[in-house]
């Protein structure tokens, strides 16, 4: 029996089989068994505006610099009301009239008394002139020794008495003039006029009612409540941690729940001189920001809630990414060739919306912003599902309604103006 010839190099065939199997396995891994890429939302690194801002710790309130709760200066019967809630008035417009019949009579009485006093003053003046002429003639006769010394003294006394009577009559005439002015001033109090342009918030009386001014120490609600809607400002609390960073005249962005699609420009005009300490609340500092004098919506009313962003510093045309794309430790996930890679970055200015990228990324790179899933991590296969739009809200590209973007700032020098007293911020209420 002939022994079969053994095949040469049996290990070569085995190696070829292993290579083929490995190739098949790799192909299956890259095709059939390849992990399905996860869908992520991305945002491209771009250039734009980034701001360093301070925001209020609680909602602020829109208020007006000029508000007047008015009542007539004297008691009386309401004869006419010319306004109602919501009426727009101009300075000097009549709001309310009291029955002025009695006061008109007082004015006429004062006018007649003045006429009588002026006539008596004229009579006394003429009598004084006559007495002066008689005294001069008596003096001439006395020099010629025609009349006695007694007659001379009597004429001198009559002359002086007439002069004094004339002066007294003139004083009574001036007194009558003052009484007339008083009667006219009292009559003027029966008409209540608007002290400034504004809107009537409330009217608390009716025609035919008897009203009285508030006695000292007793509060009586005003008859007409008037407010100026063109002198609006926002008062809001700021956390004590940001006190040292604030300066007067810093630009401010103001947003209101009633105008969700708009923001309004303003300026920081008041920083309180003390920190409020209330139980179970954070320590805060009260600040005020005035809205700019550009036309404001007619329905932007005092009492609305508002939020303010004080812009401490701003930089234009710098690389930026959405702040919510930044991981702890100044890291981001970048989508490169279908896989997620972790990238360390150096940041600059930042706020709730955008963070400045000083180094680590280039313009146009794709950064992942949907970081709320555990499978979104470095090394994972991924595909961009959508691209996040730039946030038009606070921080980068926001514009006030009908205005230009807020100007860029540099930090204020130390020792700058940091606040005003209550009297300086509210001169209309200062004693």
C-alpha positions, 0 to 999 in steps of 0.5 A: 500500500502506497502512503499518500504524499503529504501537502507542502506548507500546511501552515500557509493554508491555515494562515490564509483561512485565518486572514479570510475569516478576519476580513469577513469579521471586519467587514461584518463589524463595519457593515452588519454589526457596526453600531448605529450612529446616534443622532445629535443636534449640533451648532457651528462655531461662528463669530459674533457678539458676546457679553458679560452680563449681570441679571436680576435675582428676582423679577423687577417691576416697571414704575414711573418717575412721576405719579400724583395722587391728587385731591382738591385743596379745599372741601367742596361739592363736586360740580364737574368731572372731566376725566375718567379711567384711562383718559390721556391729559396734558399739563394744565387740562382741567380734571375736576371742578368744585361748586365755586358759587360761594368763592366767586362771591368772596372774590366779588366782596374782596374786590368791592372792599379793595375799591372802598379802601382805595377811595379812602386812601385817596381821600386821606392823601388829599387831606394830607396834601391840604394840611401840608399846604396849610402848615407851610402858610402858617410857617410863613405867617409865624416868621412875620409874627402874624400868628401865635406860637399856639396856632403854629403848633396846632397846624403842625400837628394837623399836618402830621396827623393827616400824613399818618392817616394817609399812610394808614389808608394806603396800608388798608388798601394794600391789605384789601389787595392781599385779601382779594388775592387770597379770595382768588387763590381760594377760588382757584382751588375749586379747579383741579388741573393736571400737573403734567402730561399723563394718563388717569389711573383712577377717579374715586369720586362722583358728581354731587359728592362732598369731598375734603382734603386729608387732615394732617396725619390722616390718609384719605385716598386721592380723588384722581390718580395720575401717572406719566407713562413716558418716564418709565423705569424698572426697579429690580434686585441684584444679588450681593455677589455682583455689587462690586461689578456695577457702575452707573450708566452701564447699558441695560437690556430689559425684557418683559413677559408681556412683550416676549418677542421684544427687548428694550434698551435702557441705562443703569441710573440708580444703585442703592446705597445699602443691601437689603437683608430680609429673613429667608431671602438672599441679600440683594441690592436694589437697582433702577434702569430707565428705558430710553426715550424712544417711542414705547408701546402704548400698553407698556404700563407701570406695574408690569413685571420685567427682567434686566440684564446689565451689560458689563462688557461686550466683544464683537466678532469673536468666536463663540458657541452656545453656553449649553454646549460647554461641558464641565472643565471647559470641554466640548464634543466635536463631530469629526468624520462621523465620530464624537471627539472631546476637545479642550477649549479656553474660554473668555466672556460668557453669559447664559446664551454664548461663551467666547472661545479664545482657543481650541476651536476654529470657525466652522467646526461642528460642536454638539449641543444635545448633551442630555443623553448618556450615549452622547460621549467621546468615541461614539458614532454620530450623525447630525440630526439638526443644527441649533440656531443662534439664540436671538435672546440675551447675550449676542445679537439682541436688538431693542425694539426699533433701535441699534444693538447695544454698544460694546463696553470696556470694564469701568476703572476701579473707583468709578461712580458706584451709586447714588443716594436716595435723594439723588436718584429720586429728586422729586421725593427729596425733602 
